[in-house]
Each structure stands twice: as structure tokens, then as C-alpha cells.
Amino acid sequence: MDIPPGKKIYFLSDFHLGAPDHATSLVREKHIVSFLESIRGDAAAIFIVGDLFDFWYEYRTVVPKGYTRILGKMAEITDSGIPMYFFVGNHDMWMSGYFEQELNIPVYHEPKTFEFNGRKFYIGHGDGLGPGDHGYKFMKKIFRNRVCQWLFGILPPAVGVGLANWASRRSRAVTGQSDERFLGEEGEWLIIYCKEVLRKEHFDYFIFGHRHLPIDFTLGDSRYINLGDWIRYNTYAVFDGQRLSLLAQSPQMDQKIIRK
């Protein structure tokens, strides 16, 4: 894909709509919708790189209540001819056609490569990649299993959603603090993963979410970008056809971006 002059590609992730409660989530949702509207004028494409929702499960005839503003805005954007792409995260991996059918948004369950203006991008949510975290990798296989998804689907939505929300809160309680600090080149598992990929094939940019910490890290002549989140940082990446930039909506948060 060649980006038309004056247009840009935007990357965002980790909205976690629904958390920690409806009122707080609604404020965040309105903020994100306002941002999406503000970039429509120069957007060639928009990537949402996982965990849009804090929990999402598509029952056969039911979708989770709420999120009308963000879903409506996404439909409006694609209807206007601007493509959007969605990568499932660890909180919203149970998607089975709703985005494709209703919003005209392709959904990816694994990292995917793209090329824009001759630059190669490797894009994914980032969960389960790199060394360690064997417990989660085992659970991910269970969550991705069709039989397990079907068994969850036969639970009444009130029970299934309540159980998922409880598990999500526990997940944030366990991992929230580690997201706040940079673990160094040897400790950041996604940096390690990028290095492994680069041994086999060159990419100009790696773009991930999941980490909740905005990181712009140089790997030789490649760069690893972690998009941060829209809970604390309100950070996003922009590719203008020549350069990829990791930005924050406020100067205070821009100073918190890890740049190495």
C-alpha cells in the first residue's frame, strides 16, 4: 500500500472499555471516539492493536451490552472509505465474525506483516510472544480451543460475562504494577521476540500493544514500538509515509514515553 500525500496511518491499542466500571469506561470511550473523529481527515488507515474491550465474547445471537459510541464511530469511519484493521488481544480474543460483518473490519488473531511505502511492518497485540509466561501461553491455547469456547458459550451471558469480568480484574491486579516500569533490553520479552524475528527476516518496524507502557526502542536499523494504552497514557503511533512516531496527547504523558 502506498500512502497518498498528506495522509497518515494511525495505530492505537489497549482501550479496555468496560473497566474498571461503566461510568469510568464511558468517559474513556467518549474521549477515544473524539480522537478517532479528529484523525479522520488525514487517516489513510487506522489499526487497533488489541484489547479494545476489557472483555468481549460473541454469543451466537448476543453481543455484549454497551460500546455503542465506539462501534458506531468505527462503522462510520469504514463506511466513509477509510480502512480499519483489528488485532485481537488477550481480553477480546473471542471474536467470530461480528466486526467483519457489521463493521467491515478485518480481524487478525495472529501477528501479520504489512508494507507501506516500501517499509515493512510486523504488527500484533503481543500477548504470548517471547520467552517465559508459560502459564498464560497454556491458558491461551485453552481459550483459543473451539470446544472450550463452545462450552463457555452455553453458559447464560450473565454468568459468563460475570465470570470473565472477575478474571479480568484479577489479571489487572496481578500484572498492573509491572506495566509501569521498563524492564531493560534483556528483560522486555517483546524486545527479545523482535530480535528473534530479525534473525530470520528484516522488518523496519515492530508494533505491539499489550504491554501498557509506551516504548520506542531502536534495534539496529529497526524499531520496536509499544503503543502504551488509553487508560493512563493516551498514546498512539503515526506513520506519515516516511517516519513512524510514537506520540501522546499531552506533553506530560509524552515525557513518560520510554525512548531508547
VENKA-V544701 format. One record per backbone hydrogen bond with DSSP energy under -0.5 kcal/mol. CO is the residue of the C=O (numbers start at 0). NH is the residue of the N-H. If there is no record, write none. Layout:
co-><CO/CO>
nh-><NH/NH>
This chain:
co-><0/3/7/7/8/9/10/11/13/15/16/16/20/21/22/23/24/25/26/27/28/29/30/31/32/33/34/35/36/38/38/39/41/41/43/44/45/46/46/47/47/49/50/50/51/55/56/61/66/67/68/69/70/71/72/73/74/75/76/77/80/82/83/84/85/90/92/93/96/97/97/98/98/98/99/103/105/107/111/113/115/118/119/119/120/120/121/122/123/124/125/132/133/134/135/136/137/138/139/140/141/144/145/146/147/148/149/150/151/155/155/156/157/158/159/160/161/162/163/164/165/166/167/168/169/170/171/174/176/177/183/183/186/187/188/189/190/191/192/193/194/196/196/203/204/205/206/207/208/212/213/214/215/216/218/221/222/222/223/224/224/225/227/228/228/233/235/236/237/237/238/242/244/244/246/249/250/252/253/256/257>
nh-><116/6/43/44/238/46/236/48/229/18/53/54/24/25/26/27/28/29/30/31/32/33/34/35/36/37/38/39/39/41/42/42/7/43/82/9/84/11/48/49/86/13/14/15/16/93/58/58/70/71/72/73/74/75/76/77/78/79/81/80/82/45/105/47/107/55/94/57/100/101/102/102/103/104/103/105/85/87/122/120/118/115/203/204/113/122/206/111/208/208/128/136/137/138/139/140/141/142/143/144/144/148/149/150/151/152/153/153/154/158/159/160/161/162/163/164/165/166/167/168/169/170/171/172/173/174/175/178/179/180/186/187/188/191/192/193/194/195/196/197/198/199/200/222/121/224/123/226/210/227/257/225/259/223/221/218/205/224/216/207/226/214/211/233/234/248/246/10/239/244/8/239/237/246/235/253/254/255/256/258/215>
